Amino acid sequence: MPRPTRAQRAAIAQRRADAVELRLAGADPLTVGRGRKLAADPTLNSDRIAYPLGYGHELYAKGRPAPDEETLIRSVNRDVTEALEQRIASSQADVEALRVLEDARLDRLFLVAYRRAVRDGDLLAIDRALRIMERRARLRGLDRPLRTEISGQDGGPIEVTDATADELAALIALTDPDAERGGQ
């Protein structure tokens, strides 16, 4: 099968984006595959217009019957999965670009604070430099995660037989400091 042209790739990307939007709106995969403008066969889609690279376009172009329901569902699910994976990859690239930008900002701020701290011995500048270093370490993932271990009497296991939701929440709060702040 020849590699799709730029126009075909754009049409496929649009079909996938439309499929994702329909799935987000609650349409099931079969409805998406037969939906508005997404089926190649005009007898299947609601606009009664052939979508050039719609679902089953290879079959429709050859005058063969539309794909069966199972094939249509598989095709829609594959499109939705690929579209969402591309969105995730794009988001991760955006996050990485922002991380690099933030790192550069921290470098500039650190240079000012460090100069004042070293040159003048300014305690506030020392504190600010340390805070910038801490922020950079978190941004780059340099800090080791804290390990918290709670044990029962004499280092043995904690026995929980009957616990209320409040007691469990208190236990979680002891082991996860972010739990009290709602993960913030």
N, C-alpha and C positions, 0 to 999 in steps of 0.2 A: 504494500500500500504506500503510495507516495506521501511525502511529508506535506502537511497542510500549508497552504499559502498564508500570508499574513492576514488577509481578509477572512479566511476560514478560521484561523486561530482566534481572531477577534469575535467572530460569530459564535464559536464554541465557548469562549469566555463569557459572552453575553448570555448564552443559553444556560451556562452553569450559574451565573449570578441570578438569573430569573428563577432557576430551580431552587436555589437557596432561599430566595425571598418567598416563594410559594410554600416551601417547607416551613419556614419561620412563621408564616401566616396560618399554618396548621393543616395544609393540604397533604394528603397521603401521597406516597411516591407514584402510584398509578394515576391519580388525578393530575399530578405534576406532569407526568409523561404524556398524557393526553390533553393537557391543559392548553390554555390560550397561547398560541404561537410556538409551542414547544414540540409539537409532533410534526414530522415531515409530511405525513399523509393528511391532506385537507379534510378527509372524511373523519379523522380522529379528533382534530383540535377544534376548539370552540369558535375560532374566527373563520373556519372553512377556507383558510389560505395556507398553502404549503410553506413551511418554515424550511429554508434551504438546508440548514445543518441540524434540523430538529431530530428528535428521537426516531430512529428507523430510516434516516435519510438514505442510507446505502440501499436498503430494500426498496424504498419508494422509487428511487432513481432507476432501478432495474425492473420496475413494474411488478414487483413481488408484493405479497401481502405484508401488512404492518407486523411488527414484532409481537410475539405473544405477551401476555400480561407479566409473566415472570421475567422475561428478558427486559421489558420496559422498566419494571421495578428495579432490577439490577443496574440498568443503565442510569437511571435517575439517582439511585443511591451512590453509585460510583462518581457521578458528576458532583453531587452535593459534598461528598467526602473530599474530593480533589479541590473543590472551590474553597472549602473551609480550611484545608491544609495550606493552601496558598495564602489565605487571609492570615493564618497563624504565623506562617513564615514571614510575611510582610510585617506583621505586628512586631515580631521578634527583631527584625532588622531595624524597625523604627526605634524600638527600645534600646537596642545596642547603639544606634546613632545618638540617642539622647544621653546614654551613659557616657559616651566619649565626650560629648559637649559638657556635661556636668563635671567630668573629670578635669577638663581644660579650665573650667571656671574655678574649680577648687585649687588648681595649680596657681592661678593668678592671685586668688585670695591668700593662699598660703605664703606666697612669696612676700607679700606686704607684711603679713603678721610675723613671719619668720625674721625678716630684716629688723623690724622694731623690737622683737623679742631678744635677738642676739645683740644688736647694736646698743639698745637702750636698757636692756634688762627689764623691760616693761612687763610686769606680771600679768596685766590684762592681755597683752599681745601674746605672751606665752600660753595663757589659757585659750585664747582664740586659735592659736596655731595647733594646739592639742585637739581642739574640737574639730578643726578642719581635717586633721589627720584621722580622727575617729570616723568622721563622715566618709572620707576616702576609703578607709579600710572596709566599712560596711558596703559602700558602692562597689568595690572590687571583690568583695567576698573574702577578704583576708582574715577576718576574725574567725576563730574556731567557734562552732556552736557550743553553747553552754550545755553541760550534761548535768541533769538533775536526777538524783536517785532518792527515792523515799523508801524507807524500810520500816518494818514493824519493830516490836520490842526486841532488843538484843541483836539487831541487824537482820532479823528473820523477815519472812513475808508478811504483808499486811493482810489480815483476814477481814473480808467484807461479806457478811452474811445477809443482812437486811439493811438497805440504805435508802434514804429518801432522795428525791431529786436534788434537794438543797444540800444534802451531805455530799452527794456526788459532785455537784457544782463546786463545793468548797474544796474537795480533793483535787479537782481539775485546776482550780485557781492556785493551789499550792504548787502544782507541777508545771503550770504554764502561765507565766506572768502576763502574757498578752490576753489571756482569756477574760480577765476582769475588764480590760479596756475594749473588748469586742474585736480583738485582733489588730488594733491600731498601733 
